[in-house]
Amino acid sequence: MSSGLEVHINGRVQGVGFRPFIFSLAKKLNLKGTVQNNLDGIRIYVEGEEAELSSFVQAIKEAPPQLSRIRDVLVSKAPIRGVTEFSIIASERLGDSSVIIPIDSSVCKDCLKEMFDPTDFRYRYPFINCTQCGPRYTIIDELPYDRVSTSMRSFSMCEKCQGEYEDPFNRRHHAQPIACPSCGPKVKLFTIDGDEVAGDPIIQTQNLLQEGAIIAIKGLGGYHLSCKASDSAVIERLRVRKNRPIRPLALMVADIQVAKEIGEVDETAVKHLESPERPIVVLNKKDSFHLPEIIAPGMNTIGVMLPYTPLHYLLLDDQLPYLVMTSANPSGQPILYEDSQAFDYLKGIADYILLNDRIILHPLDDSVVRVQKDVSFFMRRSRGFVPDPILTRSDVEGIVALGGQQKNTFALGKHNEIFLSPHIGNMDSVEVTLFHQKTFEHLTTWMGIEPNVIAIDYHPNYATTPLAKELKGQTVQVQHHHAHMVSCMTDNGIHEACFGIILDGTGYGMDHSIWGFELFHGDASSFTRIAHLKQTPLPSGEKAIYEPWRNAVGMLYALFAEQGIEWANLLFPEKKENIPVLLHLIKNQINSPLAGTCGRLFDAVSAILGVCHESTYDGEAAIRLSEFMISKVWREDEYPFELDMDSYPEQPIQLDFSSGLKLLVEDYINSVPISKIICKFHQMVVSACVGTIIEAKKIEPTLSSKVVLSGGCFHNDFLSTNIARKLKEQGFEVYTHNQVPCNDGGLALGQLMIAATKKTEMERDSYVHRCTS
């Protein structure tokens, strides 16, 4: 008996070959009807025998296209229309814009096979793609996703491409970026002065890289600077020109076997490296690491990615198995992606530019994932993952969060989904702020979001504060570390009150001091500050963040008075003339804010031990200190600490590391091996966090047994692994980040969820906390 169905599918169902999949499935089951893209997903009408209709719906749910991600399959009975065939019909702008925007995906194996086949008409074509791979988000102008709504609309398909595009049984059926050498984009190689280089641009680029040139390469989401990874001289030249003296550089390697030559690659690492998203994967270096140390000076880790565009595959071969591949944007500026700016921005940095005429509409940085002992987590969530949503059971319609000052991303609420933006960067320049605004306007327009509640950080001087004033709606100020905590809760689907250990660099506290070593208990509606680190001054303010020796002087003086001054002069002899100036600032409370943060604690210890006196990039001092702990196992030998609990629970517990830091300095002066000192220091921090939670639970047994870990310092593998392990040994349930970074790149997720609980509570007093001191 025949009957009809209407099927509505939403989720990531556009740009992934879903309509050709539906067409082939219907033909196989001898069903008639139509399939259509719309703003709210895929709409299908289908009629036929009930058994075949049941199989049709089941196959959609169980075996959809590889790149799709179905959220809902809504099926309803429909009158039989008497159609005579199954067809793909033109898209319409119907329905509420709730479709998930398609993501960019690395080139697939089928396309690679064709690209390296001399008999194929796309042989060595650097823009080969199909419905299962290629650019999506970066080339889309508006929804629904059709070629006329992409930057490919300026390329008219040739007869061969048109035939594939219209053939429902071809894997390029409705592949919007479809192209070939005769009708699609082309690459060209230029000198930095704008002169085109004769010959095959890809072969010429390979030759120049072999000879030691620095070449800017236009990729999927922007420009990279590339050079030969085995040539220390050219890498040094790149560092000098880009003013990037120490920060690690990422590598692109030819294949997984090459990656295994330099890094420790387990199954989890392989999964990420070979995934369609192709992030940079941070691996532990192998003992036999043979490339120049200047790639990642003083680091025991290395960032590695596999090729993800056809062009990358054409550049890398047996002669060039490794390339340095680092972002081309000038320091502190947004990602460089416009051809018109490349020659001006890169003059004096790149020798050549390899560009193409496919316009990038929406730039994307590479995503970064850390892999350690079969565990992985985001360090940056961007290309390949954005803008896939995060589901919540809350109604977040019209709520937006503008993120933090560093590693900024913003978040948009639509129904019960939260969309995180691509990585924006540090909001310290006008250019990055404008990039934030432009990206925000694009995504809100695409998704049909009209902000009615805007969440921002509690810090009054962040660049997001004036941005919020330009939007219509209520503004909610969210304490930085509360946002971190709720971000991890949302990431793990936790809604009830729990503990939060937030180890971070900097965040504006409710008492207007600098927080960052926080133990909270609460949920999205409120929090209690259970404990915090004893505060010490930061003489010269923000400058002490970039020059950790200043921070160390402030900490030593505050904790140990005259003895601390003696130690400071001994530890930093080249700064003897500056130390009295810092002491004057502290004693007179001039530009010396009080801070109790994990990041600043690590910075100070890093400076004290001579690991890093001045940071050349964000977090360098703490990162270099943590590198000593790669592959270290827990030992019981640790520095002592004290918990000031005299006034708890009326006042927060205060973590005091004075006794441990005293022994640490004495050990260093007495030439105890620095690796042993750093290990004992890390173990002290772990034990202090775990011990504080245990003591708080003893005094207030009704507090939760769930603990979330968040904040940028949890990129430190030793801290995250051992705090979680020791808490679990004590019967606690411990949760870490999965879908978003633990650093400020995940902050907007927590901001948005807190704002969702506070639509009508707009004042600071809506935060429930026992004490802000």
QUIDAFEN-V924187 format. One record per residue. N is the residue number from 1. RES is the residue in one letter. PHI is phi in whole degrees, 0 to 359 (NA if undefined). Layout:
n->N res->RES phi->PHI
n->N res->RES phi->PHI
This chain:
n->1 res->M phi->NA
n->2 res->S phi->277
n->3 res->S phi->206
n->4 res->G phi->238
n->5 res->L phi->226
n->6 res->E phi->251
n->7 res->V phi->238
n->8 res->H phi->243
n->9 res->I phi->243
n->10 res->N phi->233
n->11 res->G phi->128
n->12 res->R phi->275
n->13 res->V phi->231
n->14 res->Q phi->244
n->15 res->G phi->79
n->16 res->V phi->233
n->17 res->G phi->77
n->18 res->F phi->286
n->19 res->R phi->295
n->20 res->P phi->298
n->21 res->F phi->298
n->22 res->I phi->296
n->23 res->F phi->300
n->24 res->S phi->295
n->25 res->L phi->296
n->26 res->A phi->296
n->27 res->K phi->298
n->28 res->K phi->299
n->29 res->L phi->264
n->30 res->N phi->60
n->31 res->L phi->255
n->32 res->K phi->245
n->33 res->G phi->150
n->34 res->T phi->216
n->35 res->V phi->226
n->36 res->Q phi->209
n->37 res->N phi->279
n->38 res->N phi->217
n->39 res->L phi->300
n->40 res->D phi->258
n->41 res->G phi->125
n->42 res->I phi->252
n->43 res->R phi->245
n->44 res->I phi->233
n->45 res->Y phi->245
n->46 res->V phi->216
n->47 res->E phi->221
n->48 res->G phi->162
n->49 res->E phi->292
n->50 res->E phi->299
n->51 res->A phi->297
n->52 res->E phi->290
n->53 res->L phi->296
n->54 res->S phi->297
n->55 res->S phi->296
n->56 res->F phi->299
n->57 res->V phi->295
n->58 res->Q phi->297
n->59 res->A phi->295
n->60 res->I phi->300
n->61 res->K phi->285
n->62 res->E phi->261
n->63 res->A phi->219
n->64 res->P phi->286
n->65 res->P phi->304
n->66 res->Q phi->304
n->67 res->L phi->274
n->68 res->S phi->281
n->69 res->R phi->217
n->70 res->I phi->279
n->71 res->R phi->264
n->72 res->D phi->219
n->73 res->V phi->238
n->74 res->L phi->258
n->75 res->V phi->241
n->76 res->S phi->219
n->77 res->K phi->294
n->78 res->A phi->216
n->79 res->P phi->297
n->80 res->I phi->290
n->81 res->R phi->263
n->82 res->G phi->75
n->83 res->V phi->288
n->84 res->T phi->256
n->85 res->E phi->205
n->86 res->F phi->254
n->87 res->S phi->217
n->88 res->I phi->266
n->89 res->I phi->252
n->90 res->A phi->299
n->91 res->S phi->291
n->92 res->E phi->226
n->93 res->R phi->274
n->94 res->L phi->255
n->95 res->G phi->84
n->96 res->D phi->282
n->97 res->S phi->288
n->98 res->S phi->237
n->99 res->V phi->291
n->100 res->I phi->281
n->101 res->I phi->292
n->102 res->P phi->297
n->103 res->I phi->260
n->104 res->D phi->285
n->105 res->S phi->225
n->106 res->S phi->294
n->107 res->V phi->300
n->108 res->C phi->274
n->109 res->K phi->295
n->110 res->D phi->297
n->111 res->C phi->292
n->112 res->L phi->297
n->113 res->K phi->300
n->114 res->E phi->293
n->115 res->M phi->296
n->116 res->F phi->260
n->117 res->D phi->263
n->118 res->P phi->300
n->119 res->T phi->271
n->120 res->D phi->273
n->121 res->F phi->287
n->122 res->R phi->254
n->123 res->Y phi->305
n->124 res->R phi->58
n->125 res->Y phi->269
n->126 res->P phi->282
n->127 res->F phi->234
n->128 res->I phi->296
n->129 res->N phi->196
n->130 res->C phi->208
n->131 res->T phi->291
n->132 res->Q phi->256
n->133 res->C phi->197
n->134 res->G phi->105
n->135 res->P phi->287
n->136 res->R phi->220
n->137 res->Y phi->308
n->138 res->T phi->292
n->139 res->I phi->244
n->140 res->I phi->275
n->141 res->D phi->265
n->142 res->E phi->201
n->143 res->L phi->258
n->144 res->P phi->289
n->145 res->Y phi->281
n->146 res->D phi->222
n->147 res->R phi->303
n->148 res->V phi->294
n->149 res->S phi->256
n->150 res->T phi->232
n->151 res->S phi->287
n->152 res->M phi->278
n->153 res->R phi->296
n->154 res->S phi->280
n->155 res->F phi->252
n->156 res->S phi->280
n->157 res->M phi->293
n->158 res->C phi->283
n->159 res->E phi->297
n->160 res->K phi->295
n->161 res->C phi->296
n->162 res->Q phi->299
n->163 res->G phi->297
n->164 res->E phi->294
n->165 res->Y phi->299
n->166 res->E phi->267
n->167 res->D phi->272
n->168 res->P phi->297
n->169 res->F phi->262
n->170 res->N phi->265
n->171 res->R phi->288
n->172 res->R phi->256
n->173 res->H phi->297
n->174 res->H phi->60
n->175 res->A phi->281
n->176 res->Q phi->298
n->177 res->P phi->274
n->178 res->I phi->310
n->179 res->A phi->193
n->180 res->C phi->209
n->181 res->P phi->302
n->182 res->S phi->275
n->183 res->C phi->228
n->184 res->G phi->253
n->185 res->P phi->299
n->186 res->K phi->225
n->187 res->V phi->262
n->188 res->K phi->219
n->189 res->L phi->249
n->190 res->F phi->233
n->191 res->T phi->288
n->192 res->I phi->295
n->193 res->D phi->272
n->194 res->G phi->97
n->195 res->D phi->270
n->196 res->E phi->288
n->197 res->V phi->270
n->198 res->A phi->288
n->199 res->G phi->97
n->200 res->D phi->297
n->201 res->P phi->297
n->202 res->I phi->285
n->203 res->I phi->296
n->204 res->Q phi->296
n->205 res->T phi->297
n->206 res->Q phi->300
n->207 res->N phi->298
n->208 res->L phi->292
n->209 res->L phi->297
n->210 res->Q phi->299
n->211 res->E phi->277
n->212 res->G phi->101
n->213 res->A phi->275
n->214 res->I phi->257
n->215 res->I phi->235
n->216 res->A phi->276
n->217 res->I phi->242
n->218 res->K phi->282
n->219 res->G phi->250
n->220 res->L phi->289
n->221 res->G phi->241
n->222 res->G phi->162
n->223 res->Y phi->266
n->224 res->H phi->250
n->225 res->L phi->260
n->226 res->S phi->230
n->227 res->C phi->204
n->228 res->K phi->292
n->229 res->A phi->282
n->230 res->S phi->265
n->231 res->D phi->253
n->232 res->S phi->295
n->233 res->A phi->294
n->234 res->V phi->288
n->235 res->I phi->293
n->236 res->E phi->299
n->237 res->R phi->296
n->238 res->L phi->298
n->239 res->R phi->297
n->240 res->V phi->295
n->241 res->R phi->294
n->242 res->K phi->271
n->243 res->N phi->55
n->244 res->R phi->231
n->245 res->P phi->293
n->246 res->I phi->230
n->247 res->R phi->309
n->248 res->P phi->301
n->249 res->L phi->254
n->250 res->A phi->278
n->251 res->L phi->243
n->252 res->M phi->252
n->253 res->V phi->240
n->254 res->A phi->296
n->255 res->D phi->199
n->256 res->I phi->293
n->257 res->Q phi->293
n->258 res->V phi->293
n->259 res->A phi->300
n->260 res->K phi->290
n->261 res->E phi->287
n->262 res->I phi->242
n->263 res->G phi->230
n->264 res->E phi->279
n->265 res->V phi->248
n->266 res->D phi->262
n->267 res->E phi->297
n->268 res->T phi->294
n->269 res->A phi->296
n->270 res->V phi->300
n->271 res->K phi->303
n->272 res->H phi->287
n->273 res->L phi->299
n->274 res->E phi->263
n->275 res->S phi->291
n->276 res->P phi->300
n->277 res->E phi->283
n->278 res->R phi->48
n->279 res->P phi->285
n->280 res->I phi->289
n->281 res->V phi->248
n->282 res->V phi->275
n->283 res->L phi->247
n->284 res->N phi->290
n->285 res->K phi->295
n->286 res->K phi->285
n->287 res->D phi->300
n->288 res->S phi->268
n->289 res->F phi->307
n->290 res->H phi->246
n->291 res->L phi->277
n->292 res->P phi->302
n->293 res->E phi->300
n->294 res->I phi->295
n->295 res->I phi->296
n->296 res->A phi->216
n->297 res->P phi->300
n->298 res->G phi->70
n->299 res->M phi->254
n->300 res->N phi->262
n->301 res->T phi->236
n->302 res->I phi->215
n->303 res->G phi->272
n->304 res->V phi->229
n->305 res->M phi->223
n->306 res->L phi->270
n->307 res->P phi->304
n->308 res->Y phi->230
n->309 res->T phi->243
n->310 res->P phi->303
n->311 res->L phi->301
n->312 res->H phi->301
n->313 res->Y phi->296
n->314 res->L phi->288
n->315 res->L phi->279
n->316 res->L phi->271
n->317 res->D phi->205
n->318 res->D phi->297
n->319 res->Q phi->276
n->320 res->L phi->231
n->321 res->P phi->283
n->322 res->Y phi->230
n->323 res->L phi->226
n->324 res->V phi->294
n->325 res->M phi->220
n->326 res->T phi->236
n->327 res->S phi->301
n->328 res->A phi->268
n->329 res->N phi->292
n->330 res->P phi->299
n->331 res->S phi->306
n->332 res->G phi->81
n->333 res->Q phi->249
n->334 res->P phi->295
n->335 res->I phi->303
n->336 res->L phi->274
n->337 res->Y phi->218
n->338 res->E phi->267
n->339 res->D phi->301
n->340 res->S phi->295
n->341 res->Q phi->265
n->342 res->A phi->301
n->343 res->F phi->294
n->344 res->D phi->290
n->345 res->Y phi->295
n->346 res->L phi->261
n->347 res->K phi->296
n->348 res->G phi->87
n->349 res->I phi->246
n->350 res->A phi->267
n->351 res->D phi->269
n->352 res->Y phi->219
n->353 res->I phi->230
n->354 res->L phi->259
n->355 res->L phi->240
n->356 res->N phi->216
n->357 res->D phi->259
n->358 res->R phi->269
n->359 res->I phi->287
n->360 res->I phi->270
n->361 res->L phi->273
n->362 res->H phi->225
n->363 res->P phi->291
n->364 res->L phi->217
n->365 res->D phi->285
n->366 res->D phi->292
n->367 res->S phi->283
n->368 res->V phi->230
n->369 res->V phi->235
n->370 res->R phi->261
n->371 res->V phi->239
n->372 res->Q phi->213
n->373 res->K phi->53
n->374 res->D phi->68
n->375 res->V phi->245
n->376 res->S phi->227
n->377 res->F phi->205
n->378 res->F phi->286
n->379 res->M phi->255
n->380 res->R phi->209
n->381 res->R phi->250
n->382 res->S phi->211
n->383 res->R phi->306
n->384 res->G phi->91
n->385 res->F phi->240
n->386 res->V phi->259
n->387 res->P phi->252
n->388 res->D phi->299
n->389 res->P phi->274
n->390 res->I phi->249
n->391 res->L phi->276
n->392 res->T phi->220
n->393 res->R phi->275
n->394 res->S phi->273
n->395 res->D phi->276
n->396 res->V phi->247
n->397 res->E phi->307
n->398 res->G phi->78
n->399 res->I phi->266
n->400 res->V phi->232
n->401 res->A phi->229
n->402 res->L phi->268
n->403 res->G phi->83
n->404 res->G phi->255
n->405 res->Q phi->272
n->406 res->Q phi->254
n->407 res->K phi->48
n->408 res->N phi->296
n->409 res->T phi->224
n->410 res->F phi->244
n->411 res->A phi->227
n->412 res->L phi->235
n->413 res->G phi->259
n->414 res->K phi->221
n->415 res->H phi->57
n->416 res->N phi->245
n->417 res->E phi->238
n->418 res->I phi->241
n->419 res->F phi->256
n->420 res->L phi->270
n->421 res->S phi->287
n->422 res->P phi->296
n->423 res->H phi->300
n->424 res->I phi->266
n->425 res->G phi->118
n->426 res->N phi->273
n->427 res->M phi->276
n->428 res->D phi->259
n->429 res->S phi->229
n->430 res->V phi->298
n->431 res->E phi->297
n->432 res->V phi->291
n->433 res->T phi->299
n->434 res->L phi->294
n->435 res->F phi->297
n->436 res->H phi->302
n->437 res->Q phi->298
n->438 res->K phi->296
n->439 res->T phi->294
n->440 res->F phi->299
n->441 res->E phi->296
n->442 res->H phi->299
n->443 res->L phi->291
n->444 res->T phi->294
n->445 res->T phi->293
n->446 res->W phi->305
n->447 res->M phi->269
n->448 res->G phi->65
n->449 res->I phi->261
n->450 res->E phi->248
n->451 res->P phi->301
n->452 res->N phi->241
n->453 res->V phi->226
n->454 res->I phi->239
n->455 res->A phi->265
n->456 res->I phi->224
n->457 res->D phi->291
n->458 res->Y phi->292
n->459 res->H phi->293
n->460 res->P phi->287
n->461 res->N phi->253
n->462 res->Y phi->290
n->463 res->A phi->295
n->464 res->T phi->285
n->465 res->T phi->297
n->466 res->P phi->293
n->467 res->L phi->296
n->468 res->A phi->296
n->469 res->K phi->293
n->470 res->E phi->278
n->471 res->L phi->259
n->472 res->K phi->277
n->473 res->G phi->135
n->474 res->Q phi->280
n->475 res->T phi->254
n->476 res->V phi->245
n->477 res->Q phi->272
n->478 res->V phi->238
n->479 res->Q phi->297
n->480 res->H phi->307
n->481 res->H phi->279
n->482 res->H phi->296
n->483 res->A phi->297
n->484 res->H phi->302
n->485 res->M phi->300
n->486 res->V phi->289
n->487 res->S phi->301
n->488 res->C phi->291
n->489 res->M phi->299
n->490 res->T phi->296
n->491 res->D phi->302
n->492 res->N phi->249
n->493 res->G phi->68
n->494 res->I phi->263
n->495 res->H phi->242
n->496 res->E phi->278
n->497 res->A phi->300
n->498 res->C phi->207
n->499 res->F phi->280
n->500 res->G phi->225
n->501 res->I phi->259
n->502 res->I phi->245
n->503 res->L phi->250
n->504 res->D phi->216
n->505 res->G phi->275
n->506 res->T phi->210
n->507 res->G phi->200
n->508 res->Y phi->283
n->509 res->G phi->275
n->510 res->M phi->293
n->511 res->D phi->262
n->512 res->H phi->71
n->513 res->S phi->263
n->514 res->I phi->261
n->515 res->W phi->264
n->516 res->G phi->165
n->517 res->F phi->228
n->518 res->E phi->239
n->519 res->L phi->240
n->520 res->F phi->249
n->521 res->H phi->221
n->522 res->G phi->164
n->523 res->D phi->220
n->524 res->A phi->289
n->525 res->S phi->271
n->526 res->S phi->196
n->527 res->F phi->212
n->528 res->T phi->246
n->529 res->R phi->276
n->530 res->I phi->287
n->531 res->A phi->201
n->532 res->H phi->203
n->533 res->L phi->285
n->534 res->K phi->301
n->535 res->Q phi->274
n->536 res->T phi->224
n->537 res->P phi->283
n->538 res->L phi->252
n->539 res->P phi->295
n->540 res->S phi->77
n->541 res->G phi->59
n->542 res->E phi->299
n->543 res->K phi->299
n->544 res->A phi->292
n->545 res->I phi->288
n->546 res->Y phi->272
n->547 res->E phi->234
n->548 res->P phi->302
n->549 res->W phi->299
n->550 res->R phi->295
n->551 res->N phi->300
n->552 res->A phi->298
n->553 res->V phi->299
n->554 res->G phi->298
n->555 res->M phi->292
n->556 res->L phi->297
n->557 res->Y phi->292
n->558 res->A phi->296
n->559 res->L phi->269
n->560 res->F phi->230
n->561 res->A phi->52
n->562 res->E phi->298
n->563 res->Q phi->297
n->564 res->G phi->297
n->565 res->I phi->293
n->566 res->E phi->300
n->567 res->W phi->298
n->568 res->A phi->300
n->569 res->N phi->293
n->570 res->L phi->286
n->571 res->L phi->283
n->572 res->F phi->234
n->573 res->P phi->300
n->574 res->E phi->286
n->575 res->K phi->249
n->576 res->K phi->303
n->577 res->E phi->288
n->578 res->N phi->274
n->579 res->I phi->301
n->580 res->P phi->301
n->581 res->V phi->295
n->582 res->L phi->296
n->583 res->L phi->296
n->584 res->H phi->297
n->585 res->L phi->299
n->586 res->I phi->295
n->587 res->K phi->297
n->588 res->N phi->259
n->589 res->Q phi->52
n->590 res->I phi->255
n->591 res->N phi->45
n->592 res->S phi->225
n->593 res->P phi->296
n->594 res->L phi->282
n->595 res->A phi->220
n->596 res->G phi->224
n->597 res->T phi->235
n->598 res->C phi->294
n->599 res->G phi->300
n->600 res->R phi->288
n->601 res->L phi->298
n->602 res->F phi->295
n->603 res->D phi->302
n->604 res->A phi->298
n->605 res->V phi->295
n->606 res->S phi->301
n->607 res->A phi->291
n->608 res->I phi->303
n->609 res->L phi->273
n->610 res->G phi->75
n->611 res->V phi->286
n->612 res->C phi->205
n->613 res->H phi->272
n->614 res->E phi->222
n->615 res->S phi->270
n->616 res->T phi->262
n->617 res->Y phi->210
n->618 res->D phi->302
n->619 res->G phi->81
n->620 res->E phi->301
n->621 res->A phi->300
n->622 res->A phi->290
n->623 res->I phi->297
n->624 res->R phi->293
n->625 res->L phi->294
n->626 res->S phi->292
n->627 res->E phi->298
n->628 res->F phi->293
n->629 res->M phi->262
n->630 res->I phi->301
n->631 res->S phi->67
n->632 res->K phi->281
n->633 res->V phi->258
n->634 res->W phi->293
n->635 res->R phi->235
n->636 res->E phi->282
n->637 res->D phi->283
n->638 res->E phi->214
n->639 res->Y phi->282
n->640 res->P phi->281
n->641 res->F phi->210
n->642 res->E phi->234
n->643 res->L phi->246
n->644 res->D phi->275
n->645 res->M phi->245
n->646 res->D phi->303
n->647 res->S phi->252
n->648 res->Y phi->284
n->649 res->P phi->266
n->650 res->E phi->293
n->651 res->Q phi->236
n->652 res->P phi->297
n->653 res->I phi->292
n->654 res->Q phi->248
n->655 res->L phi->274
n->656 res->D phi->240
n->657 res->F phi->260
n->658 res->S phi->304
n->659 res->S phi->297
n->660 res->G phi->291
n->661 res->L phi->292
n->662 res->K phi->299
n->663 res->L phi->294
n->664 res->L phi->300
n->665 res->V phi->296
n->666 res->E phi->296
n->667 res->D phi->298
n->668 res->Y phi->295
n->669 res->I phi->297
n->670 res->N phi->270
n->671 res->S phi->66
n->672 res->V phi->296
n->673 res->P phi->308
n->674 res->I phi->298
n->675 res->S phi->297
n->676 res->K phi->292
n->677 res->I phi->298
n->678 res->I phi->296
n->679 res->C phi->296
n->680 res->K phi->295
n->681 res->F phi->295
n->682 res->H phi->300
n->683 res->Q phi->293
n->684 res->M phi->297
n->685 res->V phi->297
n->686 res->V phi->299
n->687 res->S phi->296
n->688 res->A phi->295
n->689 res->C phi->296
n->690 res->V phi->293
n->691 res->G phi->298
n->692 res->T phi->294
n->693 res->I phi->299
n->694 res->I phi->298
n->695 res->E phi->294
n->696 res->A phi->297
n->697 res->K phi->293
n->698 res->K phi->297
n->699 res->I phi->286
n->700 res->E phi->235
n->701 res->P phi->297
n->702 res->T phi->282
n->703 res->L phi->295
n->704 res->S phi->298
n->705 res->S phi->256
n->706 res->K phi->262
n->707 res->V phi->226
n->708 res->V phi->253
n->709 res->L phi->244
n->710 res->S phi->210
n->711 res->G phi->107
n->712 res->G phi->302
n->713 res->C phi->291
n->714 res->F phi->280
n->715 res->H phi->290
n->716 res->N phi->287
n->717 res->D phi->302
n->718 res->F phi->296
n->719 res->L phi->297
n->720 res->S phi->296
n->721 res->T phi->293
n->722 res->N phi->278
n->723 res->I phi->296
n->724 res->A phi->297
n->725 res->R phi->298
n->726 res->K phi->289
n->727 res->L phi->292
n->728 res->K phi->297
n->729 res->E phi->298
n->730 res->Q phi->265
n->731 res->G phi->92
n->732 res->F phi->271
n->733 res->E phi->266
n->734 res->V phi->242
n->735 res->Y phi->232
n->736 res->T phi->240
n->737 res->H phi->288
n->738 res->N phi->236
n->739 res->Q phi->263
n->740 res->V phi->225
n->741 res->P phi->292
n->742 res->C phi->283
n->743 res->N phi->279
n->744 res->D phi->293
n->745 res->G phi->294
n->746 res->G phi->254
n->747 res->L phi->298
n->748 res->A phi->298
n->749 res->L phi->299
n->750 res->G phi->292
n->751 res->Q phi->304
n->752 res->L phi->296
n->753 res->M phi->292
n->754 res->I phi->293
n->755 res->A phi->297
n->756 res->A phi->297
n->757 res->T phi->270
n->758 res->K phi->231
n->759 res->K phi->301
n->760 res->T phi->247
n->761 res->E phi->249
n->762 res->M phi->258
n->763 res->E phi->256
n->764 res->R phi->303
n->765 res->D phi->294
n->766 res->S phi->292
n->767 res->Y phi->281
n->768 res->V phi->266
n->769 res->H phi->210
n->770 res->R phi->284
n->771 res->C phi->201
n->772 res->T phi->252
n->773 res->S phi->272
